[in-house]
């Protein structure tokens, strides 16, 4: 569904095919033929998203921007798979992006390229068209002909398996609750402070969300016999899944934490001022100490301790380097941006 942000409303050229749970927000413009599957989210609040004709976004795909710095441009005939993320970048015509792949800020993907499932295109990376890119970070694997590229796009759009574009470790849609207002899974019910819960988010069970925190579009936050605690000024970005139960243990998230888009997390303890990168996956029992950072698309093994002030990256994640002072400043700025977003969304919902 289309949602406004401040004075901005989406401008979508018909025909469009939008799932009821999909979200198109703010200053998003799209050419004819836009298709969004369940919980796909195009959120243009702090900058613009421009999408060409006949674009397709699979289940829980996300497109966002970098506030006041970088919009996102997506060309014609672009196909984006399930749980994939396109963030503050440029994607040229006929590009195919596989399931759970991430394209990061300032990147440029040339026409007719294919980003394989689960791959990471780092910030500011320029990828020439006509190639298959794989890995973390994504590197050229081989050239791709138009016929094979079209077949990969058709497979994504049809929900068929493809060696290049299908991820086998994604949650089964039937096992995920559907979004809406906060629910009572069991008692106690969720306790929501002066926080923002997006209309397509699902928050259920023994969940507390503190003041100035936010849970964005398509997120699933479920505590079934355990607790989920989200601290003040913490943001949980679009299509992230925070799911736990009595056998797995609590999810405790401190203050001023950023949980990036399309994160998947089990039981964990995330201390104040941490950052959990876009598209990352955390197994149960992970501890992130104050100011720790998990890189985009990282896979963090069960029981890992991410030391204070360190970045862990890779699959499996390992200590990479210390957080630089300028990066710490960006983390602080990002938290402030999301506090402002939460206030604006709350105000217009009241």
CORKAVEN-V854836 format. One record per residue. N is the residue number from 0. RES is the residue in three letters. PHI is phi in whole degrees, 0 to 359 (none if undefined). OMEGA is omega in radians with two decimals (NA if undefined). D_CENTER is the distance of its C-alpha to the mean C-alpha in Angstrom with 2 decimals. Layout:
n=N res=RES phi=PHI omega=OMEGA d_center=D_CENTER
n=N res=RES phi=PHI omega=OMEGA d_center=D_CENTER
//
This chain:
n=0 res=UNK phi=none omega=3.04 d_center=18.02
n=1 res=UNK phi=283 omega=3.09 d_center=18.47
n=2 res=UNK phi=228 omega=3.07 d_center=18.02
n=3 res=UNK phi=277 omega=2.97 d_center=19.74
n=4 res=UNK phi=221 omega=-3.01 d_center=18.84
n=5 res=UNK phi=52 omega=-3.12 d_center=22.06
n=6 res=UNK phi=271 omega=-3.00 d_center=24.38
n=7 res=UNK phi=264 omega=3.06 d_center=21.84
n=8 res=UNK phi=234 omega=3.10 d_center=21.54
n=9 res=UNK phi=298 omega=3.10 d_center=19.88
n=10 res=UNK phi=234 omega=-3.03 d_center=22.46
n=11 res=UNK phi=246 omega=3.13 d_center=22.08
n=12 res=UNK phi=278 omega=3.11 d_center=25.03
n=13 res=UNK phi=289 omega=0.00 d_center=26.29
n=14 res=UNK phi=277 omega=3.05 d_center=26.08
n=15 res=UNK phi=230 omega=3.06 d_center=22.55
n=16 res=UNK phi=230 omega=-3.06 d_center=21.23
n=17 res=UNK phi=244 omega=2.99 d_center=18.59
n=18 res=UNK phi=299 omega=-3.12 d_center=17.89
n=19 res=UNK phi=300 omega=-3.12 d_center=18.87
n=20 res=UNK phi=271 omega=3.12 d_center=15.55
n=21 res=UNK phi=287 omega=-3.12 d_center=13.65
n=22 res=UNK phi=223 omega=3.02 d_center=13.14
n=23 res=UNK phi=236 omega=-2.90 d_center=14.35
n=24 res=UNK phi=236 omega=2.89 d_center=14.74
n=25 res=UNK phi=66 omega=-3.00 d_center=17.22
n=26 res=UNK phi=275 omega=3.04 d_center=18.53
n=27 res=UNK phi=265 omega=2.99 d_center=17.07
n=28 res=UNK phi=241 omega=-3.11 d_center=19.88
n=29 res=UNK phi=215 omega=3.04 d_center=20.06
n=30 res=UNK phi=286 omega=-3.11 d_center=23.05
n=31 res=UNK phi=295 omega=3.05 d_center=24.58
n=32 res=UNK phi=89 omega=3.12 d_center=23.22
n=33 res=UNK phi=294 omega=3.06 d_center=19.54
n=34 res=UNK phi=234 omega=3.06 d_center=18.16
n=35 res=UNK phi=235 omega=3.07 d_center=15.07
n=36 res=UNK phi=275 omega=-3.01 d_center=14.97
n=37 res=UNK phi=310 omega=3.03 d_center=14.08
n=38 res=UNK phi=65 omega=2.99 d_center=11.09
n=39 res=UNK phi=302 omega=-2.98 d_center=9.94
n=40 res=UNK phi=224 omega=3.01 d_center=8.97
n=41 res=UNK phi=244 omega=-3.02 d_center=10.50
n=42 res=UNK phi=243 omega=-3.12 d_center=10.69
n=43 res=UNK phi=247 omega=3.12 d_center=13.58
n=44 res=UNK phi=261 omega=-3.07 d_center=14.94
n=45 res=UNK phi=277 omega=3.07 d_center=15.88
n=46 res=UNK phi=199 omega=-3.04 d_center=16.58
n=47 res=UNK phi=266 omega=2.95 d_center=17.15
n=48 res=UNK phi=244 omega=3.12 d_center=15.39
n=49 res=UNK phi=238 omega=-3.05 d_center=18.14
n=50 res=UNK phi=234 omega=-3.14 d_center=18.01
n=51 res=UNK phi=281 omega=-3.08 d_center=21.14
n=52 res=UNK phi=277 omega=2.98 d_center=22.95
n=53 res=UNK phi=59 omega=3.07 d_center=22.05
n=54 res=UNK phi=278 omega=-3.10 d_center=18.31
n=55 res=UNK phi=229 omega=3.10 d_center=16.53
n=56 res=UNK phi=232 omega=-3.08 d_center=12.93
n=57 res=UNK phi=285 omega=-3.10 d_center=12.81
n=58 res=UNK phi=307 omega=3.09 d_center=11.73
n=59 res=UNK phi=60 omega=2.92 d_center=8.16
n=60 res=UNK phi=291 omega=-3.06 d_center=7.40
n=61 res=UNK phi=227 omega=2.98 d_center=5.54
n=62 res=UNK phi=234 omega=3.10 d_center=7.83
n=63 res=UNK phi=217 omega=-2.98 d_center=8.39
n=64 res=UNK phi=228 omega=2.96 d_center=11.31
n=65 res=UNK phi=253 omega=-2.95 d_center=13.07
n=66 res=UNK phi=309 omega=3.04 d_center=15.25
n=67 res=UNK phi=61 omega=-3.10 d_center=18.83
n=68 res=UNK phi=234 omega=-3.04 d_center=18.54
n=69 res=UNK phi=220 omega=2.95 d_center=16.63
n=70 res=UNK phi=273 omega=3.10 d_center=15.75
n=71 res=UNK phi=233 omega=3.11 d_center=14.32
n=72 res=UNK phi=238 omega=-3.14 d_center=16.94
n=73 res=UNK phi=236 omega=-3.06 d_center=16.70
n=74 res=UNK phi=280 omega=3.13 d_center=20.14
n=75 res=UNK phi=282 omega=3.00 d_center=22.13
n=76 res=UNK phi=58 omega=3.11 d_center=21.72
n=77 res=UNK phi=274 omega=-3.12 d_center=18.23
n=78 res=UNK phi=236 omega=-3.08 d_center=16.68
n=79 res=UNK phi=238 omega=-3.05 d_center=13.03
n=80 res=UNK phi=280 omega=-3.10 d_center=12.65
n=81 res=UNK phi=295 omega=3.05 d_center=10.91
n=82 res=UNK phi=62 omega=3.11 d_center=7.37
n=83 res=UNK phi=281 omega=-3.08 d_center=7.46
n=84 res=UNK phi=226 omega=3.07 d_center=5.71
n=85 res=UNK phi=240 omega=-2.92 d_center=8.51
n=86 res=UNK phi=230 omega=2.97 d_center=8.72
n=87 res=UNK phi=53 omega=-3.01 d_center=12.20
n=88 res=UNK phi=215 omega=3.08 d_center=14.17
n=89 res=UNK phi=239 omega=3.12 d_center=16.83
n=90 res=UNK phi=237 omega=-3.05 d_center=16.87
n=91 res=UNK phi=281 omega=-3.05 d_center=20.46
n=92 res=UNK phi=303 omega=2.97 d_center=22.18
n=93 res=UNK phi=65 omega=3.07 d_center=21.97
n=94 res=UNK phi=292 omega=3.06 d_center=19.17
n=95 res=UNK phi=242 omega=-3.12 d_center=17.69
n=96 res=UNK phi=241 omega=-3.03 d_center=14.27
n=97 res=UNK phi=285 omega=3.13 d_center=14.24
n=98 res=UNK phi=308 omega=2.99 d_center=12.16
n=99 res=UNK phi=62 omega=3.02 d_center=9.26
n=100 res=UNK phi=286 omega=-3.12 d_center=10.28
n=101 res=UNK phi=229 omega=3.02 d_center=8.66
n=102 res=UNK phi=245 omega=-2.91 d_center=10.74
n=103 res=UNK phi=259 omega=-2.96 d_center=10.96
n=104 res=UNK phi=305 omega=3.05 d_center=12.98
n=105 res=UNK phi=77 omega=3.11 d_center=16.43
n=106 res=UNK phi=287 omega=3.10 d_center=16.34
n=107 res=UNK phi=224 omega=-3.12 d_center=18.56
n=108 res=UNK phi=246 omega=-3.05 d_center=18.70
n=109 res=UNK phi=289 omega=-3.06 d_center=22.16
n=110 res=UNK phi=303 omega=3.06 d_center=23.36
n=111 res=UNK phi=75 omega=3.05 d_center=23.62
n=112 res=UNK phi=276 omega=3.03 d_center=21.51
n=113 res=UNK phi=234 omega=3.06 d_center=19.60
n=114 res=UNK phi=261 omega=-3.02 d_center=16.62
n=115 res=UNK phi=292 omega=-3.12 d_center=17.15
n=116 res=UNK phi=308 omega=3.05 d_center=14.90
n=117 res=UNK phi=75 omega=-3.09 d_center=12.95
n=118 res=UNK phi=278 omega=-3.13 d_center=14.09
n=119 res=UNK phi=237 omega=2.99 d_center=12.91
n=120 res=UNK phi=263 omega=-3.02 d_center=14.26
n=121 res=UNK phi=291 omega=3.09 d_center=14.93
n=122 res=UNK phi=305 omega=3.01 d_center=15.40
n=123 res=UNK phi=66 omega=3.11 d_center=18.43
n=124 res=UNK phi=286 omega=3.08 d_center=19.15
n=125 res=UNK phi=247 omega=-3.10 d_center=21.27
n=126 res=UNK phi=244 omega=-3.14 d_center=21.52
n=127 res=UNK phi=293 omega=3.11 d_center=24.54
n=128 res=UNK phi=290 omega=3.04 d_center=24.49
n=129 res=UNK phi=81 omega=-3.11 d_center=26.10
n=130 res=UNK phi=233 omega=2.91 d_center=24.76
n=131 res=UNK phi=269 omega=3.10 d_center=22.65
n=132 res=UNK phi=241 omega=-3.08 d_center=20.35
n=133 res=UNK phi=222 omega=2.93 d_center=19.42
n=134 res=UNK phi=104 omega=-3.09 d_center=18.39
n=135 res=UNK phi=226 omega=0.09 d_center=16.78
n=136 res=UNK phi=281 omega=-3.12 d_center=17.57
n=137 res=UNK phi=291 omega=3.09 d_center=18.13
n=138 res=UNK phi=231 omega=-3.11 d_center=21.86
n=139 res=UNK phi=294 omega=3.11 d_center=24.14
n=140 res=UNK phi=259 omega=-3.14 d_center=25.48
n=141 res=UNK phi=188 omega=3.02 d_center=27.76
n=142 res=UNK phi=289 omega=3.11 d_center=28.45
n=143 res=UNK phi=229 omega=3.12 d_center=27.45
n=144 res=UNK phi=275 omega=-3.07 d_center=29.76
n=145 res=UNK phi=301 omega=-3.12 d_center=28.95
n=146 res=UNK phi=295 omega=3.13 d_center=29.99
n=147 res=UNK phi=292 omega=3.10 d_center=27.63
n=148 res=UNK phi=299 omega=3.13 d_center=24.69
n=149 res=UNK phi=297 omega=3.11 d_center=25.58
n=150 res=UNK phi=295 omega=3.11 d_center=25.90
n=151 res=UNK phi=295 omega=3.11 d_center=22.40
n=152 res=UNK phi=297 omega=3.14 d_center=21.03
n=153 res=UNK phi=297 omega=3.13 d_center=23.35
n=154 res=UNK phi=297 omega=3.11 d_center=22.24
n=155 res=UNK phi=300 omega=-3.07 d_center=18.56
n=156 res=UNK phi=293 omega=3.13 d_center=19.80
n=157 res=UNK phi=270 omega=-3.07 d_center=22.35
n=158 res=UNK phi=74 omega=-3.13 d_center=20.21
n=159 res=UNK phi=265 omega=3.11 d_center=22.52
n=160 res=UNK phi=285 omega=3.08 d_center=22.21
n=161 res=UNK phi=216 omega=-3.13 d_center=22.21
n=162 res=UNK phi=301 omega=-3.07 d_center=22.93
n=163 res=UNK phi=279 omega=-2.91 d_center=20.79
n=164 res=UNK phi=244 omega=-3.09 d_center=17.70
n=165 res=UNK phi=263 omega=3.01 d_center=17.50
n=166 res=UNK phi=258 omega=-3.06 d_center=15.81
n=167 res=UNK phi=263 omega=-3.04 d_center=18.06
n=168 res=UNK phi=249 omega=-3.13 d_center=16.13
n=169 res=UNK phi=280 omega=3.08 d_center=13.58
n=170 res=UNK phi=300 omega=3.07 d_center=14.38
n=171 res=UNK phi=284 omega=-3.07 d_center=17.12
n=172 res=UNK phi=306 omega=-3.11 d_center=16.28
n=173 res=UNK phi=295 omega=-3.13 d_center=19.67
n=174 res=UNK phi=271 omega=3.13 d_center=18.98
n=175 res=UNK phi=258 omega=3.09 d_center=16.10
n=176 res=UNK phi=292 omega=3.13 d_center=17.49
n=177 res=UNK phi=271 omega=-3.01 d_center=17.00
n=178 res=UNK phi=285 omega=-3.13 d_center=15.77
n=179 res=UNK phi=145 omega=3.12 d_center=18.21
n=180 res=UNK phi=296 omega=3.10 d_center=20.10
n=181 res=UNK phi=307 omega=-3.05 d_center=20.33
n=182 res=UNK phi=245 omega=2.91 d_center=22.40
n=183 res=UNK phi=260 omega=3.06 d_center=25.05
n=184 res=UNK phi=280 omega=2.90 d_center=24.38
n=185 res=UNK phi=225 omega=3.04 d_center=27.40
n=186 res=UNK phi=274 omega=-0.08 d_center=29.10
n=187 res=UNK phi=284 omega=3.09 d_center=28.27
n=188 res=UNK phi=282 omega=3.06 d_center=25.92
n=189 res=UNK phi=303 omega=3.12 d_center=22.87
n=190 res=UNK phi=241 omega=-3.02 d_center=24.06
n=191 res=UNK phi=249 omega=3.06 d_center=22.15
n=192 res=UNK phi=282 omega=3.05 d_center=23.51
n=193 res=UNK phi=281 omega=-3.03 d_center=23.19
n=194 res=UNK phi=232 omega=3.11 d_center=19.43
n=195 res=UNK phi=253 omega=3.01 d_center=17.03
n=196 res=UNK phi=242 omega=-3.08 d_center=15.66
n=197 res=UNK phi=295 omega=-3.05 d_center=14.07
n=198 res=UNK phi=294 omega=3.10 d_center=16.25
n=199 res=UNK phi=259 omega=3.06 d_center=13.95
n=200 res=UNK phi=279 omega=3.10 d_center=12.86
n=201 res=UNK phi=237 omega=3.13 d_center=15.19
n=202 res=UNK phi=237 omega=-3.00 d_center=16.88
n=203 res=UNK phi=215 omega=3.06 d_center=19.90
n=204 res=UNK phi=90 omega=-3.06 d_center=22.63
n=205 res=UNK phi=280 omega=-3.09 d_center=23.65
n=206 res=UNK phi=242 omega=3.00 d_center=20.74
n=207 res=UNK phi=239 omega=3.14 d_center=21.49
n=208 res=UNK phi=236 omega=-3.00 d_center=19.38
n=209 res=UNK phi=280 omega=-3.12 d_center=21.36
n=210 res=UNK phi=301 omega=3.07 d_center=22.27
n=211 res=UNK phi=67 omega=3.03 d_center=19.97
n=212 res=UNK phi=275 omega=-3.12 d_center=16.87
n=213 res=UNK phi=208 omega=3.06 d_center=14.00
n=214 res=UNK phi=231 omega=-2.90 d_center=11.76
n=215 res=UNK phi=267 omega=-2.94 d_center=9.66
n=216 res=UNK phi=302 omega=3.06 d_center=9.50
n=217 res=UNK phi=77 omega=-3.13 d_center=9.22
n=218 res=UNK phi=291 omega=3.03 d_center=9.01
n=219 res=UNK phi=236 omega=3.11 d_center=11.89
n=220 res=UNK phi=235 omega=-3.01 d_center=14.09
n=221 res=UNK phi=229 omega=3.05 d_center=17.32
n=222 res=UNK phi=239 omega=-3.08 d_center=20.38
n=223 res=UNK phi=253 omega=-3.12 d_center=23.07
n=224 res=UNK phi=90 omega=3.02 d_center=26.05
n=225 res=UNK phi=231 omega=-3.14 d_center=24.26
n=226 res=UNK phi=240 omega=2.89 d_center=22.67
n=227 res=UNK phi=237 omega=-3.13 d_center=19.31
n=228 res=UNK phi=241 omega=3.13 d_center=20.00
n=229 res=UNK phi=244 omega=-2.98 d_center=17.63
n=230 res=UNK phi=281 omega=-3.10 d_center=19.67
n=231 res=UNK phi=297 omega=3.06 d_center=20.55
n=232 res=UNK phi=66 omega=3.08 d_center=18.37
n=233 res=UNK phi=271 omega=3.10 d_center=15.34
n=234 res=UNK phi=242 omega=3.05 d_center=11.93
n=235 res=UNK phi=245 omega=-2.94 d_center=9.23
n=236 res=UNK phi=273 omega=-2.92 d_center=6.20
n=237 res=UNK phi=315 omega=3.00 d_center=5.02
n=238 res=UNK phi=63 omega=2.98 d_center=5.25
n=239 res=UNK phi=275 omega=-3.08 d_center=6.00
n=240 res=UNK phi=242 omega=3.09 d_center=9.53
n=241 res=UNK phi=243 omega=-2.97 d_center=12.41
n=242 res=UNK phi=227 omega=3.11 d_center=15.48
n=243 res=UNK phi=211 omega=3.13 d_center=18.96
n=244 res=UNK phi=209 omega=-3.05 d_center=22.63
n=245 res=UNK phi=299 omega=-3.12 d_center=26.12
n=246 res=UNK phi=286 omega=-3.07 d_center=26.42
n=247 res=UNK phi=262 omega=3.12 d_center=23.32
n=248 res=UNK phi=107 omega=-3.02 d_center=23.72
n=249 res=UNK phi=285 omega=2.86 d_center=22.04
n=250 res=UNK phi=248 omega=-3.12 d_center=18.69
n=251 res=UNK phi=240 omega=-3.10 d_center=19.85
n=252 res=UNK phi=239 omega=-3.05 d_center=17.72
n=253 res=UNK phi=282 omega=-3.11 d_center=19.90
n=254 res=UNK phi=270 omega=3.01 d_center=20.07
n=255 res=UNK phi=60 omega=3.14 d_center=18.15
n=256 res=UNK phi=259 omega=3.00 d_center=15.20
n=257 res=UNK phi=250 omega=2.99 d_center=11.69
n=258 res=UNK phi=253 omega=-3.03 d_center=8.98
n=259 res=UNK phi=294 omega=3.12 d_center=5.96
n=260 res=UNK phi=300 omega=2.96 d_center=2.26
n=261 res=UNK phi=58 omega=3.01 d_center=3.02
n=262 res=UNK phi=279 omega=3.01 d_center=6.24
n=263 res=UNK phi=237 omega=-2.96 d_center=9.43
n=264 res=UNK phi=221 omega=2.96 d_center=12.43
n=265 res=UNK phi=260 omega=-3.13 d_center=16.04
n=266 res=UNK phi=301 omega=-3.05 d_center=18.91
n=267 res=UNK phi=193 omega=2.96 d_center=18.62
n=268 res=UNK phi=234 omega=-3.10 d_center=20.10
n=269 res=UNK phi=248 omega=-3.05 d_center=18.04
n=270 res=UNK phi=280 omega=-3.09 d_center=20.61
n=271 res=UNK phi=305 omega=2.96 d_center=20.74
n=272 res=UNK phi=67 omega=3.12 d_center=19.14
n=273 res=UNK phi=278 omega=3.05 d_center=16.84
n=274 res=UNK phi=225 omega=3.12 d_center=13.48
n=275 res=UNK phi=250 omega=-2.94 d_center=11.00
n=276 res=UNK phi=291 omega=-3.10 d_center=9.21
n=277 res=UNK phi=304 omega=3.06 d_center=5.81
n=278 res=UNK phi=72 omega=-3.13 d_center=5.99
n=279 res=UNK phi=281 omega=3.13 d_center=9.17
n=280 res=UNK phi=230 omega=-3.13 d_center=11.38
n=281 res=UNK phi=242 omega=3.02 d_center=14.14
n=282 res=UNK phi=287 omega=-3.07 d_center=17.28
n=283 res=UNK phi=294 omega=3.00 d_center=19.61
n=284 res=UNK phi=79 omega=3.12 d_center=21.69
n=285 res=UNK phi=281 omega=3.05 d_center=19.70
n=286 res=UNK phi=242 omega=3.03 d_center=21.04
n=287 res=UNK phi=248 omega=-3.09 d_center=19.50
n=288 res=UNK phi=285 omega=-3.05 d_center=22.38
n=289 res=UNK phi=306 omega=3.11 d_center=22.46
n=290 res=UNK phi=74 omega=3.09 d_center=20.68
n=291 res=UNK phi=286 omega=-3.06 d_center=19.31
n=292 res=UNK phi=221 omega=3.01 d_center=16.23
n=293 res=UNK phi=250 omega=-3.06 d_center=14.22
n=294 res=UNK phi=290 omega=3.11 d_center=13.21
n=295 res=UNK phi=302 omega=3.10 d_center=10.16
n=296 res=UNK phi=62 omega=3.09 d_center=10.41
n=297 res=UNK phi=290 omega=2.99 d_center=13.27
n=298 res=UNK phi=245 omega=-3.06 d_center=14.94
n=299 res=UNK phi=254 omega=-3.06 d_center=16.84
n=300 res=UNK phi=288 omega=-3.13 d_center=19.92
n=301 res=UNK phi=305 omega=3.06 d_center=21.45
n=302 res=UNK phi=78 omega=-3.13 d_center=23.48
n=303 res=UNK phi=293 omega=3.01 d_center=22.27
n=304 res=UNK phi=248 omega=3.08 d_center=23.18
n=305 res=UNK phi=266 omega=-3.00 d_center=21.27
n=306 res=UNK phi=292 omega=3.12 d_center=24.01
n=307 res=UNK phi=306 omega=3.04 d_center=23.98
n=308 res=UNK phi=75 omega=-3.14 d_center=23.15
n=309 res=UNK phi=247 omega=2.97 d_center=22.09
n=310 res=UNK phi=261 omega=2.98 d_center=19.13
n=311 res=UNK phi=250 omega=-3.07 d_center=18.61
n=312 res=UNK phi=214 omega=3.05 d_center=17.12
n=313 res=UNK phi=104 omega=-3.11 d_center=17.64
n=314 res=UNK phi=223 omega=0.07 d_center=17.92
n=315 res=UNK phi=283 omega=-3.09 d_center=19.61
n=316 res=UNK phi=291 omega=3.07 d_center=18.73
n=317 res=UNK phi=223 omega=3.10 d_center=21.84
n=318 res=UNK phi=302 omega=-3.05 d_center=22.97
n=319 res=UNK phi=253 omega=3.09 d_center=22.37
n=320 res=UNK phi=189 omega=3.07 d_center=23.85
n=321 res=UNK phi=286 omega=3.02 d_center=24.19
n=322 res=UNK phi=293 omega=3.12 d_center=21.91
n=323 res=UNK phi=282 omega=-3.14 d_center=23.81
n=324 res=UNK phi=304 omega=-3.14 d_center=25.10
n=325 res=UNK phi=291 omega=3.06 d_center=23.39
n=326 res=UNK phi=291 omega=3.08 d_center=19.98
n=327 res=UNK phi=300 omega=3.09 d_center=20.85
n=328 res=UNK phi=298 omega=3.11 d_center=21.69
n=329 res=UNK phi=296 omega=3.12 d_center=18.30
n=330 res=UNK phi=299 omega=-3.14 d_center=16.69
n=331 res=UNK phi=297 omega=3.12 d_center=19.25
n=332 res=UNK phi=298 omega=3.14 d_center=18.71
n=333 res=UNK phi=298 omega=3.09 d_center=14.96
n=334 res=UNK phi=298 omega=3.13 d_center=15.94
n=335 res=UNK phi=298 omega=3.11 d_center=18.65
n=336 res=UNK phi=300 omega=-3.10 d_center=16.51
n=337 res=UNK phi=287 omega=3.00 d_center=14.41
n=338 res=UNK phi=297 omega=3.11 d_center=17.76
n=339 res=UNK phi=293 omega=3.07 d_center=19.00
n=340 res=UNK phi=304 omega=-3.09 d_center=16.21
n=341 res=UNK phi=302 omega=3.13 d_center=16.85
n=342 res=UNK phi=296 omega=-3.13 d_center=20.54
n=343 res=UNK phi=293 omega=3.13 d_center=20.37
n=344 res=UNK phi=295 omega=3.10 d_center=18.44
n=345 res=UNK phi=298 omega=-3.09 d_center=20.85
n=346 res=UNK phi=297 omega=-3.09 d_center=23.80
n=347 res=UNK phi=282 omega=3.10 d_center=23.24
n=348 res=UNK phi=276 omega=-3.06 d_center=22.68
n=349 res=UNK phi=277 omega=NA d_center=25.98
//
